[in-house]
């Protein structure tokens, strides 16, 4: 079952719930809580991420371990990320960057008219 994270902006309390329907009230101050999508996107490091796209050649393993001692490599020379901060720092240090997702335009709305 999927859990959703809700946060109270006034007292910074985090609550997880299986439902997104209705207003969620803060258990501490009683204020209205908002659905925290940032945690859903950036907080998903419960299991380590093995990056296929950032894999290196086995000959570069010694250099990688010397340059990035806190980023482990698996048997296939893929970097393993345990948290968002290390992942972002690694991308920045290596010159890689995440491209923003392209959103398709909805196009033009066609209005139907009746011809008499």
C-alpha positions in Angstrom: 0.0 0.0 0.0 1.3 3.4 -0.9 1.9 6.0 1.8 1.8 9.7 1.3 3.7 12.3 3.4 2.0 15.4 4.8 3.7 18.3 6.5 2.6 21.1 8.7 4.2 24.3 7.7 3.8 26.0 11.1 5.4 23.4 13.3 7.2 21.2 10.8 5.5 17.9 11.8 5.6 15.1 9.2 2.7 12.5 9.1 2.4 9.6 6.7 -1.1 8.4 5.6 -2.4 6.0 3.0 -5.1 8.4 1.9 -4.8 11.7 0.1 -8.5 12.6 0.4 -9.8 15.1 2.9 -8.0 17.7 5.0 -5.2 16.3 7.2 -4.9 18.0 10.6 -1.6 18.4 12.4 -1.6 16.3 15.6 0.6 18.9 17.4 -1.0 22.3 16.6 -4.2 21.3 14.8 -3.3 23.3 11.7 -4.0 22.2 8.1 -1.3 19.9 6.6 -0.2 19.9 3.0 0.8 17.0 0.8 4.6 17.0 0.7 5.6 15.9 -2.8 9.2 16.9 -2.3 9.7 13.9 0.1 8.0 11.6 -2.5 10.5 12.7 -5.1 13.8 13.2 -3.2 13.3 11.0 -0.2 13.2 7.6 -1.9 16.6 6.2 -0.8 15.2 3.5 1.4 17.1 1.0 -0.8 20.4 2.2 -2.3 20.3 3.4 -5.9 22.7 1.6 -8.3 23.1 4.0 -11.3 23.5 2.2 -14.6 23.9 5.5 -16.5 26.9 6.6 -14.3 28.7 3.2 -14.5 32.4 3.4 -15.1 35.0 1.2 -16.8 36.6 -1.3 -14.5 40.0 0.3 -15.2 38.7 3.5 -13.6 37.8 1.8 -10.3 41.0 2.8 -8.4 40.7 6.4 -9.5 37.0 6.5 -8.5 37.7 5.1 -5.0 40.5 7.6 -4.5 38.5 10.6 -5.8 35.1 9.7 -4.3 35.8 7.6 -1.2 32.2 8.0 0.2 30.6 6.7 -3.1 30.8 2.9 -3.2 30.8 0.9 -6.4 29.1 -2.4 -7.0 30.5 -5.5 -8.8 29.5 -3.9 -12.2 31.3 -0.6 -11.4 28.0 1.3 -10.9 28.0 4.0 -8.2 25.7 3.3 -5.2 23.9 6.3 -3.7 22.4 6.1 -0.2 21.0 9.7 -0.1 20.0 12.6 -2.2 22.8 14.9 -1.1 25.6 12.5 -2.1 23.8 11.8 -5.4 23.6 15.5 -6.3 27.1 16.3 -5.1 28.5 13.4 -7.3 26.6 14.6 -10.4 27.9 18.2 -9.8 31.5 17.0 -9.3 31.6 14.8 -12.4 30.0 17.4 -14.6 26.7 15.5 -15.1 23.4 17.2 -14.6 19.8 16.2 -14.5 17.8 17.7 -17.3 14.4 19.1 -16.5 11.6 16.9 -17.7 10.1 18.1 -21.0 6.4 18.7 -20.8 4.3 18.3 -24.0 2.1 21.2 -24.8 -1.6 20.4 -24.7 -2.1 21.9 -28.2 -4.9 24.2 -29.3 -8.5 23.7 -28.2 -10.9 23.3 -31.1 -14.4 24.6 -30.5 -17.1 22.8 -32.4 -19.8 24.9 -33.9 -22.9 23.7 -35.5 -23.4 24.6 -39.2 -27.0 25.2 -40.2 
